[in-house]
Structures are given as structure tokens and as C-alpha cells.
Amino acid sequence: MATATKTKTKLRLQPMGERIVVQRVESEETTAGGIVLPDSAREKPARGTVVAIGSGKLLDDGSRAPSQLKQGDQVLFSSYAGENVEIDDVEYLLMREDDVLAVVE
């Protein structure tokens, strides 16, 4: 089980159950033609890095299924997946493991 830790304030973010914490990759600020995009015109990237994982999905028999993801995995997810959480001016997404569409290798 991994936790997202910020050293400045010692704040820890531990996802529960089948949830994971993802940090989005930065979106491009310019187009291929060199046009600078304002924040309102940029799409939120649907790619990020897993920074923490929960204990796994609770099964019907009471046991937990281990996560298929690990800390540091690069993942693709729906643009509207998860809940935004901001810790010390860093934005994270808290989402279910099922919201992940693929792992980038």
C-alpha cells in the first residue's frame, strides 16, 4: 500500500479500498503550429502517474483483491474520471481503479 506524501507539510493521502491517487501529466500550452492556448481552451489530459493505491477491492467473501496497478504506473483514464484534490498547490485525482482504461508501457 502506497501513500502520496508531501514533505513540506507532512500531509499524507491514503486512498481507501479500490481507489487510487493519480497526478495528471501537464497539458501542452502550445499547439503544433505554435499557438499559445489559454487555460480555458486546454483540455485536461487523460494521462497520469499513479502516486498511491488503496488496499484493493472488497470481494463477496470478505477478502480483498490486490490492485492491478502499482505506484509509478503511467495510466490512461476518462477525462472526467475521479475527484480533484489539491494538496499544497499540487492537483491530484482520486478515482476508482476501474476508471483506469489502460497502463502505458
N, CA, C and O atoms as a GROMACS GRO file, in nm:
protein
  420
    1MET      N    1   0.084  -0.116   0.000
    1MET     CA    2   0.000   0.000   0.000
    1MET      C    3   0.090   0.124   0.000
    1MET      O    4   0.179   0.137   0.084
    2ALA      N    5   0.065   0.212  -0.093
    2ALA     CA    6   0.146   0.332  -0.106
    2ALA      C    7   0.063   0.453  -0.065
    2ALA      O    8  -0.060   0.451  -0.072
    3THR      N    9   0.131   0.557  -0.024
    3THR     CA   10   0.062   0.680   0.012
    3THR      C   11   0.127   0.796  -0.061
    3THR      O   12   0.248   0.794  -0.088
    4ALA      N   13   0.047   0.895  -0.094
    4ALA     CA   14   0.101   1.017  -0.154
    4ALA      C   15   0.144   1.106  -0.038
    4ALA      O   16   0.062   1.139   0.048
    5THR      N   17   0.269   1.145  -0.035
    5THR     CA   18   0.322   1.224   0.075
    5THR      C   19   0.382   1.352   0.023
    5THR      O   20   0.453   1.352  -0.078
    6LYS      N   21   0.355   1.460   0.089
    6LYS     CA   22   0.414   1.589   0.056
    6LYS      C   23   0.502   1.627   0.173
    6LYS      O   24   0.455   1.634   0.287
    7THR      N   25   0.630   1.651   0.147
    7THR     CA   26   0.725   1.671   0.256
    7THR      C   27   0.711   1.807   0.324
    7THR      O   28   0.747   1.820   0.441
    8LYS      N   29   0.660   1.907   0.254
    8LYS     CA   30   0.653   2.041   0.312
    8LYS      C   31   0.564   2.044   0.436
    8LYS      O   32   0.600   2.105   0.537
    9THR      N   33   0.447   1.978   0.431
    9THR     CA   34   0.354   1.982   0.543
    9THR      C   35   0.334   1.846   0.608
    9THR      O   36   0.259   1.834   0.705
   10LYS      N   37   0.401   1.743   0.556
   10LYS     CA   38   0.387   1.607   0.607
   10LYS      C   39   0.244   1.556   0.594
   10LYS      O   40   0.201   1.470   0.671
   11LEU      N   41   0.169   1.608   0.496
   11LEU     CA   42   0.033   1.566   0.472
   11LEU      C   43   0.035   1.439   0.389
   11LEU      O   44   0.101   1.433   0.285
   12ARG      N   45  -0.040   1.337   0.435
   12ARG     CA   46  -0.045   1.208   0.364
   12ARG      C   47  -0.185   1.188   0.308
   12ARG      O   48  -0.284   1.223   0.372
   13LEU      N   49  -0.192   1.132   0.190
   13LEU     CA   50  -0.319   1.100   0.127
   13LEU      C   51  -0.321   0.950   0.103
   13LEU      O   52  -0.251   0.901   0.014
   14GLN      N   53  -0.400   0.876   0.181
   14GLN     CA   54  -0.408   0.731   0.169
   14GLN      C   55  -0.545   0.695   0.113
   14GLN      O   56  -0.645   0.710   0.183
   15PRO      N   57  -0.553   0.647  -0.012
   15PRO     CA   58  -0.682   0.609  -0.068
   15PRO      C   59  -0.736   0.484   0.001
   15PRO      O   60  -0.660   0.399   0.046
   16MET      N   61  -0.867   0.475   0.008
   16MET     CA   62  -0.933   0.363   0.074
   16MET      C   63  -0.981   0.262  -0.029
   16MET      O   64  -1.023   0.300  -0.139
   17GLY      N   65  -0.977   0.134   0.006
   17GLY     CA   66  -1.032   0.028  -0.077
   17GLY      C   67  -0.973   0.023  -0.216
   17GLY      O   68  -0.851   0.015  -0.232
   18GLU      N   69  -1.059   0.028  -0.318
   18GLU     CA   70  -1.016   0.014  -0.456
   18GLU      C   71  -0.980   0.147  -0.521
   18GLU      O   72  -0.969   0.155  -0.644
   19ARG      N   73  -0.963   0.250  -0.443
   19ARG     CA   74  -0.932   0.381  -0.500
   19ARG      C   75  -0.781   0.399  -0.517
   19ARG      O   76  -0.700   0.335  -0.450
   20ILE      N   77  -0.746   0.490  -0.609
   20ILE     CA   78  -0.606   0.523  -0.636
   20ILE      C   79  -0.593   0.674  -0.644
   20ILE      O   80  -0.691   0.745  -0.666
   21VAL      N   81  -0.472   0.725  -0.626
   21VAL     CA   82  -0.441   0.866  -0.641
   21VAL      C   83  -0.351   0.880  -0.763
   21VAL      O   84  -0.249   0.812  -0.774
   22VAL      N   85  -0.391   0.968  -0.854
   22VAL     CA   86  -0.318   0.989  -0.979
   22VAL      C   87  -0.282   1.136  -0.991
   22VAL      O   88  -0.362   1.223  -0.958
   23GLN      N   89  -0.160   1.164  -1.037
   23GLN     CA   90  -0.120   1.300  -1.068
   23GLN      C   91  -0.118   1.314  -1.220
   23GLN      O   92  -0.045   1.242  -1.288
   24ARG      N   93  -0.200   1.407  -1.272
   24ARG     CA   94  -0.206   1.427  -1.417
   24ARG      C   95  -0.074   1.478  -1.472
   24ARG      O   96   0.001   1.547  -1.404
   25VAL      N   97  -0.046   1.441  -1.596
   25VAL     CA   98   0.069   1.500  -1.665
   25VAL      C   99   0.026   1.639  -1.710
   25VAL      O  100  -0.093   1.665  -1.728
   26GLU      N  101   0.120   1.727  -1.729
   26GLU     CA  102   0.089   1.864  -1.770
   26GLU      C  103   0.042   1.865  -1.914
   26GLU      O  104   0.097   1.794  -1.998
   27SER      N  105  -0.060   1.945  -1.944
   27SER     CA  106  -0.109   1.957  -2.080
   27SER      C  107  -0.022   2.054  -2.159
   27SER      O  108   0.046   2.140  -2.102
   28GLU      N  109  -0.026   2.038  -2.289
   28GLU     CA  110   0.053   2.124  -2.378
   28GLU      C  111  -0.001   2.267  -2.373
   28GLU      O  112  -0.122   2.287  -2.374
   29GLU      N  113   0.087   2.364  -2.369
   29GLU     CA  114   0.045   2.504  -2.367
   29GLU      C  115   0.042   2.565  -2.505
   29GLU      O  116  -0.016   2.672  -2.524
   30THR      N  117   0.104   2.499  -2.603
   30THR     CA  118   0.103   2.548  -2.740
   30THR      C  119   0.062   2.436  -2.835
   30THR      O  120   0.082   2.318  -2.806
   31THR      N  121   0.004   2.474  -2.947
   31THR     CA  122  -0.033   2.376  -3.049
   31THR      C  123   0.088   2.345  -3.135
   31THR      O  124   0.194   2.406  -3.120
   32ALA      N  125   0.072   2.248  -3.226
   32ALA     CA  126   0.181   2.213  -3.316
   32ALA      C  127   0.219   2.331  -3.405
   32ALA      O  128   0.334   2.341  -3.447
   33GLY      N  129   0.125   2.420  -3.432
   33GLY     CA  130   0.153   2.538  -3.515
   33GLY      C  131   0.211   2.655  -3.436
   33GLY      O  132   0.240   2.759  -3.494
   34GLY      N  133   0.229   2.639  -3.304
   34GLY     CA  134   0.290   2.743  -3.222
   34GLY      C  135   0.192   2.837  -3.156
   34GLY      O  136   0.234   2.937  -3.097
   35ILE      N  137   0.063   2.809  -3.162
   35ILE     CA  138  -0.037   2.895  -3.099
   35ILE      C  139  -0.041   2.863  -2.950
   35ILE      O  140  -0.054   2.748  -2.911
   36VAL      N  141  -0.031   2.967  -2.868
   36VAL     CA  142  -0.036   2.951  -2.723
   36VAL      C  143  -0.182   2.943  -2.680
   36VAL      O  144  -0.263   3.029  -2.714
   37LEU      N  145  -0.214   2.838  -2.603
   37LEU     CA  146  -0.351   2.816  -2.558
   37LEU      C  147  -0.370   2.868  -2.416
   37LEU      O  148  -0.288   2.841  -2.328
   38PRO      N  149  -0.479   2.943  -2.392
   38PRO     CA  150  -0.509   2.984  -2.254
   38PRO      C  151  -0.561   2.864  -2.176
   38PRO      O  152  -0.600   2.763  -2.234
   39ASP      N  153  -0.562   2.876  -2.043
   39ASP     CA  154  -0.609   2.767  -1.958
   39ASP      C  155  -0.750   2.721  -1.993
   39ASP      O  156  -0.778   2.601  -1.989
   40SER      N  157  -0.837   2.814  -2.026
   40SER     CA  158  -0.976   2.778  -2.054
   40SER      C  159  -0.991   2.697  -2.183
   40SER      O  160  -1.091   2.626  -2.198
   41ALA      N  161  -0.896   2.706  -2.274
   41ALA     CA  162  -0.905   2.634  -2.402
   41ALA      C  163  -0.835   2.499  -2.397
   41ALA      O  164  -0.852   2.418  -2.488
   42ARG      N  165  -0.756   2.475  -2.295
   42ARG     CA  166  -0.682   2.349  -2.286
   42ARG      C  167  -0.772   2.237  -2.236
   42ARG      O  168  -0.853   2.256  -2.145
   43GLU      N  169  -0.756   2.121  -2.296
   43GLU     CA  170  -0.826   2.003  -2.246
   43GLU      C  171  -0.745   1.944  -2.133
   43GLU      O  172  -0.622   1.946  -2.134
   44LYS      N  173  -0.816   1.892  -2.035
   44LYS     CA  174  -0.745   1.825  -1.926
   44LYS      C  175  -0.690   1.694  -1.981
   44LYS      O  176  -0.763   1.618  -2.045
   45PRO      N  177  -0.563   1.666  -1.957
   45PRO     CA  178  -0.506   1.542  -2.009
   45PRO      C  179  -0.568   1.420  -1.941
   45PRO      O  180  -0.601   1.424  -1.822
   46ALA      N  181  -0.582   1.314  -2.017
   46ALA     CA  182  -0.640   1.191  -1.964
   46ALA      C  183  -0.528   1.090  -1.940
   46ALA      O  184  -0.545   0.970  -1.960
   47ARG      N  185  -0.415   1.140  -1.896
   47ARG     CA  186  -0.298   1.056  -1.869
   47ARG      C  187  -0.234   1.104  -1.739
   47ARG      O  188  -0.232   1.224  -1.711
   48GLY      N  189  -0.182   1.010  -1.661
   48GLY     CA  190  -0.120   1.049  -1.536
   48GLY      C  191  -0.038   0.937  -1.477
   48GLY      O  192  -0.027   0.828  -1.534
   49THR      N  193   0.021   0.967  -1.360
   49THR     CA  194   0.106   0.873  -1.289
   49THR      C  195   0.040   0.835  -1.158
   49THR      O  196  -0.005   0.922  -1.083
   50VAL      N  197   0.034   0.706  -1.129
   50VAL     CA  198  -0.022   0.658  -1.003
   50VAL      C  199   0.076   0.691  -0.891
   50VAL      O  200   0.192   0.650  -0.895
   51VAL      N  201   0.029   0.765  -0.791
   51VAL     CA  202   0.116   0.802  -0.679
   51VAL      C  203   0.080   0.728  -0.551
   51VAL      O  204   0.161   0.723  -0.458
   52ALA      N  205  -0.041   0.670  -0.544
   52ALA     CA  206  -0.080   0.592  -0.426
   52ALA      C  207  -0.193   0.498  -0.463
   52ALA      O  208  -0.275   0.529  -0.550
   53ILE      N  209  -0.197   0.383  -0.397
   53ILE     CA  210  -0.304   0.286  -0.420
   53ILE      C  211  -0.365   0.244  -0.288
   53ILE      O  212  -0.299   0.246  -0.184
   54GLY      N  213  -0.492   0.205  -0.294
   54GLY     CA  214  -0.562   0.158  -0.175
   54GLY      C  215  -0.533   0.012  -0.148
   54GLY      O  216  -0.443  -0.048  -0.208
   55SER      N  217  -0.609  -0.045  -0.058
   55SER     CA  218  -0.586  -0.184  -0.017
   55SER      C  219  -0.646  -0.286  -0.111
   55SER      O  220  -0.621  -0.406  -0.094
   56GLY      N  221  -0.724  -0.245  -0.210
   56GLY     CA  222  -0.783  -0.338  -0.306
   56GLY      C  223  -0.932  -0.348  -0.293
   56GLY      O  224  -0.991  -0.303  -0.194
   57LYS      N  225  -0.994  -0.407  -0.395
   57LYS     CA  226  -1.140  -0.420  -0.400
   57LYS      C  227  -1.187  -0.528  -0.303
   57LYS      O  228  -1.128  -0.637  -0.296
   58LEU      N  229  -1.293  -0.498  -0.228
   58LEU     CA  230  -1.351  -0.593  -0.134
   58LEU      C  231  -1.437  -0.692  -0.210
   58LEU      O  232  -1.530  -0.652  -0.282
   59LEU      N  233  -1.407  -0.820  -0.196
   59LEU     CA  234  -1.480  -0.925  -0.265
   59LEU      C  235  -1.598  -0.974  -0.181
   59LEU      O  236  -1.608  -0.943  -0.063
   60ASP      N  237  -1.687  -1.052  -0.243
   60ASP     CA  238  -1.806  -1.102  -0.174
   60ASP      C  239  -1.773  -1.189  -0.054
   60ASP      O  240  -1.849  -1.192   0.043
   61ASP      N  241  -1.661  -1.260  -0.058
   61ASP     CA  242  -1.624  -1.348   0.053
   61ASP      C  243  -1.552  -1.275   0.166
   61ASP      O  244  -1.510  -1.338   0.264
   62GLY      N  245  -1.537  -1.142   0.154
   62GLY     CA  246  -1.474  -1.063   0.259
   62GLY      C  247  -1.325  -1.041   0.240
   62GLY      O  248  -1.265  -0.962   0.313
   63SER      N  249  -1.265  -1.109   0.144
   63SER     CA  250  -1.122  -1.087   0.118
   63SER      C  251  -1.104  -0.969   0.023
   63SER      O  252  -1.201  -0.917  -0.033
   64ARG      N  253  -0.981  -0.928   0.004
   64ARG     CA  254  -0.952  -0.816  -0.085
   64ARG      C  255  -0.873  -0.863  -0.205
   64ARG      O  256  -0.777  -0.940  -0.192
   65ALA      N  257  -0.913  -0.818  -0.323
   65ALA     CA  258  -0.839  -0.848  -0.446
   65ALA      C  259  -0.724  -0.748  -0.455
   65ALA      O  260  -0.747  -0.628  -0.441
   66PRO      N  261  -0.602  -0.794  -0.478
   66PRO     CA  262  -0.490  -0.700  -0.489
   66PRO      C  263  -0.506  -0.611  -0.610
   66PRO      O  264  -0.568  -0.650  -0.710
   67SER      N  265  -0.451  -0.492  -0.603
   67SER     CA  266  -0.459  -0.396  -0.712
   67SER      C  267  -0.378  -0.443  -0.832
   67SER      O  268  -0.272  -0.504  -0.815
   68GLN      N  269  -0.427  -0.416  -0.951
   68GLN     CA  270  -0.353  -0.448  -1.073
   68GLN      C  271  -0.250  -0.340  -1.103
   68GLN      O  272  -0.163  -0.359  -1.188
   69LEU      N  273  -0.259  -0.228  -1.034
   69LEU     CA  274  -0.169  -0.116  -1.057
   69LEU      C  275  -0.064  -0.110  -0.947
   69LEU      O  276  -0.080  -0.170  -0.840
   70LYS      N  277   0.043  -0.038  -0.976
   70LYS     CA  278   0.145  -0.015  -0.874
   70LYS      C  279   0.187   0.130  -0.882
   70LYS      O  280   0.165   0.198  -0.982
   71GLN      N  281   0.248   0.176  -0.777
   71GLN     CA  282   0.294   0.315  -0.771
   71GLN      C  283   0.393   0.339  -0.884
   71GLN      O  284   0.484   0.258  -0.907
   72GLY      N  285   0.376   0.451  -0.956
   72GLY     CA  286   0.464   0.486  -1.066
   72GLY      C  287   0.412   0.447  -1.203
   72GLY      O  288   0.470   0.489  -1.303
   73ASP      N  289   0.304   0.368  -1.210
   73ASP     CA  290   0.246   0.331  -1.339
   73ASP      C  291   0.193   0.454  -1.412
   73ASP      O  292   0.134   0.542  -1.350
   74GLN      N  293   0.216   0.460  -1.543
   74GLN     CA  294   0.158   0.563  -1.628
   74GLN      C  295   0.025   0.507  -1.678
   74GLN      O  296   0.022   0.400  -1.738
   75VAL      N  297  -0.086   0.579  -1.655
   75VAL     CA  298  -0.218   0.527  -1.689
   75VAL      C  299  -0.296   0.625  -1.776
   75VAL      O  300  -0.271   0.745  -1.775
   76LEU      N  301  -0.392   0.569  -1.851
   76LEU     CA  302  -0.488   0.647  -1.929
   76LEU      C  303  -0.624   0.629  -1.863
   76LEU      O  304  -0.658   0.520  -1.817
   77PHE      N  305  -0.703   0.738  -1.860
   77PHE     CA  306  -0.834   0.733  -1.796
   77PHE      C  307  -0.925   0.832  -1.867
   77PHE      O  308  -0.879   0.915  -1.945
   78SER      N  309  -1.053   0.823  -1.839
   78SER     CA  310  -1.150   0.915  -1.897
   78SER      C  311  -1.122   1.057  -1.848
   78SER      O  312  -1.079   1.076  -1.734
   79SER      N  313  -1.148   1.155  -1.933
   79SER     CA  314  -1.120   1.295  -1.897
   79SER      C  315  -1.198   1.342  -1.775
   79SER      O  316  -1.154   1.432  -1.704
   80TYR      N  317  -1.313   1.279  -1.750
   80TYR     CA  318  -1.397   1.322  -1.638
   80TYR      C  319  -1.394   1.225  -1.522
   80TYR      O  320  -1.481   1.232  -1.434
   81ALA      N  321  -1.298   1.136  -1.519
   81ALA     CA  322  -1.289   1.036  -1.412
   81ALA      C  323  -1.236   1.100  -1.284
   81ALA      O  324  -1.154   1.191  -1.288
   82GLY      N  325  -1.285   1.052  -1.172
   82GLY     CA  326  -1.230   1.089  -1.042
   82GLY      C  327  -1.270   1.225  -0.989
   82GLY      O  328  -1.341   1.302  -1.054
   83GLU      N  329  -1.221   1.251  -0.870
   83GLU     CA  330  -1.244   1.377  -0.799
   83GLU      C  331  -1.112   1.451  -0.786
   83GLU      O  332  -1.010   1.392  -0.750
   84ASN      N  333  -1.113   1.580  -0.814
   84ASN     CA  334  -0.991   1.662  -0.800
   84ASN      C  335  -0.966   1.691  -0.653
   84ASN      O  336  -1.057   1.729  -0.579
   85VAL      N  337  -0.841   1.675  -0.612
   85VAL     CA  338  -0.798   1.704  -0.476
   85VAL      C  339  -0.670   1.785  -0.488
   85VAL      O  340  -0.579   1.746  -0.561
   86GLU      N  341  -0.662   1.898  -0.418
   86GLU     CA  342  -0.542   1.981  -0.424
   86GLU      C  343  -0.473   1.980  -0.288
   86GLU      O  344  -0.534   2.011  -0.185
   87ILE      N  345  -0.345   1.944  -0.288
   87ILE     CA  346  -0.265   1.941  -0.167
   87ILE      C  347  -0.139   2.021  -0.193
   87ILE      O  348  -0.061   1.987  -0.283
   88ASP      N  349  -0.118   2.126  -0.116
   88ASP     CA  350   0.000   2.213  -0.130
   88ASP      C  351   0.021   2.256  -0.274
   88ASP      O  352   0.132   2.246  -0.327
   89ASP      N  353  -0.086   2.305  -0.337
   89ASP     CA  354  -0.083   2.358  -0.474
   89ASP      C  355  -0.051   2.253  -0.580
   89ASP      O  356  -0.015   2.289  -0.692
   90VAL      N  357  -0.063   2.126  -0.548
   90VAL     CA  358  -0.045   2.017  -0.645
   90VAL      C  359  -0.180   1.949  -0.659
   90VAL      O  360  -0.242   1.909  -0.560
   91GLU      N  361  -0.226   1.935  -0.784
   91GLU     CA  362  -0.356   1.874  -0.809
   91GLU      C  363  -0.342   1.724  -0.831
   91GLU      O  364  -0.259   1.678  -0.909
   92TYR      N  365  -0.425   1.648  -0.761
   92TYR     CA  366  -0.430   1.504  -0.774
   92TYR      C  367  -0.572   1.463  -0.810
   92TYR      O  368  -0.667   1.539  -0.789
   93LEU      N  369  -0.586   1.344  -0.863
   93LEU     CA  370  -0.717   1.285  -0.889
   93LEU      C  371  -0.733   1.164  -0.799
   93LEU      O  372  -0.644   1.079  -0.790
   94LEU      N  373  -0.846   1.156  -0.733
   94LEU     CA  374  -0.880   1.040  -0.651
   94LEU      C  375  -0.988   0.965  -0.728
   94LEU      O  376  -1.098   1.018  -0.748
   95MET      N  377  -0.957   0.842  -0.773
   95MET     CA  378  -1.051   0.768  -0.858
   95MET      C  379  -1.050   0.621  -0.823
   95MET      O  380  -0.962   0.572  -0.752
   96ARG      N  381  -1.149   0.550  -0.874
   96ARG     CA  382  -1.154   0.406  -0.858
   96ARG      C  383  -1.059   0.342  -0.958
   96ARG      O  384  -1.036   0.395  -1.066
   97GLU      N  385  -1.005   0.229  -0.920
   97GLU     CA  386  -0.915   0.156  -1.010
   97GLU      C  387  -0.988   0.120  -1.140
   97GLU      O  388  -0.925   0.113  -1.246
   98ASP      N  389  -1.118   0.097  -1.133
   98ASP     CA  390  -1.198   0.063  -1.252
   98ASP      C  391  -1.203   0.177  -1.353
   98ASP      O  392  -1.232   0.153  -1.471
   99ASP      N  393  -1.176   0.303  -1.310
   99ASP     CA  394  -1.177   0.417  -1.401
   99ASP      C  395  -1.056   0.420  -1.494
   99ASP      O  396  -1.056   0.493  -1.594
  100VAL      N  397  -0.954   0.342  -1.462
  100VAL     CA  398  -0.835   0.337  -1.545
  100VAL      C  399  -0.865   0.252  -1.668
  100VAL      O  400  -0.913   0.139  -1.658
  101LEU      N  401  -0.836   0.308  -1.786
  101LEU     CA  402  -0.863   0.240  -1.911
  101LEU      C  403  -0.746   0.153  -1.958
  101LEU      O  404  -0.766   0.047  -2.016
  102ALA      N  405  -0.622   0.200  -1.931
  102ALA     CA  406  -0.504   0.126  -1.977
  102ALA      C  407  -0.381   0.173  -1.902
  102ALA      O  408  -0.378   0.284  -1.848
  103VAL      N  409  -0.279   0.086  -1.899
  103VAL     CA  410  -0.148   0.121  -1.846
  103VAL      C  411  -0.055   0.141  -1.964
  103VAL      O  412  -0.049   0.057  -2.054
  104VAL      N  413   0.016   0.253  -1.965
  104VAL     CA  414   0.110   0.284  -2.074
  104VAL      C  415   0.244   0.221  -2.040
  104VAL      O  416   0.301   0.249  -1.934
  105GLU      N  417   0.295   0.138  -2.129
  105GLU     CA  418   0.424   0.072  -2.104
  105GLU      C  419   0.530   0.122  -2.199
  105GLU      O  420   0.644   0.078  -2.193
   0.00000   0.00000   0.00000
